[in-house]
């Protein structure tokens, strides 16, 4: 029996004045109760109880130890209760990471409405487009737009991230509308990435992924840069509809080769695989799902 459990047994013995009664209250045998007290006396090198055939009473040292045990056990109980409440009530600081473009467009009002529900909660939101390991960098939740690979993290899908090939009407008037996949190699392409060496796109044909060569004249690791270049007639790009949905509705951009869409991504909330998910994280994930799942607001085009 560990020391904390032994302390609980000891306080029951003192309060009840009986090994047998303490055992009955705790569901233990009399011998187990007696052994626990003896172990404490050996640890403390002090007799804690005076034992007679009729009753058990605390010695002077035992009474002092009994009072301290009550304080310690009360502190432990309160600490456990406080930790339990952290999983029931949103409090403290929630650290959240999200991609730059998606975060700038959609996280502001979503976080604001979440905080209106839970005014005692503080939120730290970090926006960037680099790969973030939430475990290493201390984020409670990381939003990631990807086809998820195996990970030590737990993921919950927030929304689909449909992508399209798109270009401005001006560019298509000058260079022509591509009608087959091979045409892309002869067009100016604006590619998401870190290097113009990536001269290919993954698209789908009849439900299967195909790799298509492209002529990449611009690469950028930020979708807003590619969007601006496309709006200014610089080429065909591949972007998520959450970024260009309003441009498609307004006719500033047109979908190219709609029968060969890019592979679809998902927007996921990732978090550490703890046994208990803190209330602040659980409630925010539920809030994001409610805001973005189903018919995503940007896909009304």
Order of alpha helices (4+ residues) and beta strands (2+ residues): alpha-alpha-alpha-beta-beta-alpha-beta-alpha-beta-alpha-beta-beta-beta-alpha-beta-beta-beta-beta-alpha-beta-alpha-beta-beta-alpha
